Amino acid sequence: MQRRTFVKNASLALGGGMLPLAALAPAAGAASASAGAATSTAASATRGLATTLKAADWTQLREMFALSQEYVHLATFLLASHPKPVAEAIERHRHGFDVNPVEYYYMNAAAMDEAIAAAAAEYMGGRPDQVAMTDSTTMGLAMVASGLMLRPDDEVLHSEHDHYAMEQSFQLRAERTGARIRRVSLYDTPAEASVDQILSRLRAAITPATRVVAMTWVHSYSGVKLPIHAIGEMVAELNSTRDEADHILYLVDGVHGFGIEDIDVPSVGCDFFVAGTHKWLFGPRGTGVIWGSDRGWAHCRPVVPSFGAYYGVWLGYITRDQVPVGDYMTPGGFHAFDHRWALPEAFQLHLQLGKANVQQRIHELNTLTKEGLLEIDGVTLHTPLSPELSSGMVCFDYRDLDPGEVMGGLYGQGIIASTTPYRRSYARFAPSLINNEEEIERALAALASL
Ligand SMILES: Cc1ncc(COP(=O)(O)O)c(C=O)c1O
């Protein structure tokens, strides 16, 4: 059953119960007509972009952002600035909620859940019902780490290069349940990492007890991009020799490849793919997605009860198998829906730009940055040069300066860089679609002058 069909039916059936429609529309027929009108208003608003955009038109794209022109922004991946179509959608939904929050929510929630899942699946591949919503990558990782059904002796294997959000999600799970966690080092010197080294170290670390392999696509610590498809193949091969009950589940923190690399998520061969959509994708701040394979979701339980169709199961109107699994896994409660509901615009913007064009452009700018850094005396580049092993981040050290000093010195010259928030920290540039070649040259010149 489609989310919209169910929630609409539920809202009409429940009347003054779960949904206070009785107060808004005393007769079911009236509620139905009113719901239809309001639903089509919000849903159609997400169909086309407010501004037409040509594929690969980076200049026009830059004009869609309110980002200050005074700075060269090389750290927008931390938290997106909203491009015009996303900002306009947020404003439209915010207005709807401000005018009549209860009506706007109930008349549009079902259609919007459906539109978001459909837009996500169109962009990332897979089926809409396999997509759950989150507020961030952190929340998505914590939901999966906490919700996975593990047996007492099952072991989770992740890497020493993962972000705090991954490490702590499993650490907290271990503290609560005694789950066994191990970490593997996939490379010693990031700039010299190779696909063979990564795969062989990972393979050697997997034991018969390993039940979850959790990997980060692009390490924000070093800029190293893992060969996630090859890891998927390795996991599939190992699973082919195991009993089904012992199959390894493969989780990917995909946030720093999502919105850059031109892939179809199910082709990775993973069971869970978690990504905030408020970074490279330019989605609304406070949004993210989890894609789960059928096998993955079958081994996971929600941590926070869903507020969508599953509510109807609790009330006895439908059965659990009628609820899309992504809906069941989406944490419930009221959210900042004015933001979440503007997510289709971000997916559409990226599709209009063209996924292959986006990948090519971000790699072009990152390669230019790395080549330029290598020409500056005193730079130690930590990110591999090869696009096969890197993506949108360039990590480096400069002379004997602390990364914070590098960032501060650059900021004084109008360049916004970042430092990697890890125990071993580097300075970092993250050239993205809103940058151009001239800005990269400015950033490199500013660095050389420090
Ligand atoms: C690799 C990685 N995973 C997860 C996160 C957390 O992302 P979010 O802010 O969406 O929770 C970050 C933060 O940038 C990160 O670098």
The ligand as an SDF file (V2000), in Angstrom:
LIG
                    3D

 16 16  0  0  0  0  0  0  0  0999 V2000
   32.2310   10.9550    7.6660 C   0  0  0  0  0  0  0  0  0  0  0  0
   31.1760   11.7050    8.4200 C   0  0  0  0  0  0  0  0  0  0  0  0
   30.0890   11.0460    8.8680 N   0  0  0  0  0  0  0  0  0  0  0  0
   29.1130   11.6650    9.5430 C   0  0  0  0  0  0  0  0  0  0  0  0
   29.1630   13.0230    9.7820 C   0  0  0  0  0  0  0  0  0  0  0  0
   28.0430   13.6870   10.5230 C   0  0  0  0  0  0  0  0  0  0  0  0
   27.1530   14.2530    9.6080 O   0  0  0  0  0  0  0  0  0  0  0  0
   25.8210   14.9790   10.0690 P   0  0  0  0  0  0  0  0  0  0  0  0
   26.2060   16.3910   10.3630 O   0  0  0  0  0  0  0  0  0  0  0  0
   24.8980   14.8820    8.8890 O   0  0  0  0  0  0  0  0  0  0  0  0
   25.3210   14.2590   11.2630 O   0  0  0  0  0  0  0  0  0  0  0  0
   30.2610   13.7600    9.3250 C   0  0  0  0  0  0  0  0  0  0  0  0
   30.3280   15.2240    9.5260 C   0  0  0  0  0  0  0  0  0  0  0  0
   30.6930   15.9930    8.6700 O   0  0  0  0  0  0  0  0  0  0  0  0
   31.3020   13.0850    8.6520 C   0  0  0  0  0  0  0  0  0  0  0  0
   32.3920   13.7410    8.2310 O   0  0  0  0  0  0  0  0  0  0  0  0
  1  2  1  0
  2  3  1  0
  2 15  2  0
  3  4  2  0
  4  5  1  0
  5  6  1  0
  5 12  2  0
  6  7  1  0
  7  8  1  0
  8  9  2  0
  8 10  1  0
  8 11  1  0
 12 13  1  0
 12 15  1  0
 13 14  2  0
 15 16  1  0
M  END
$$$$
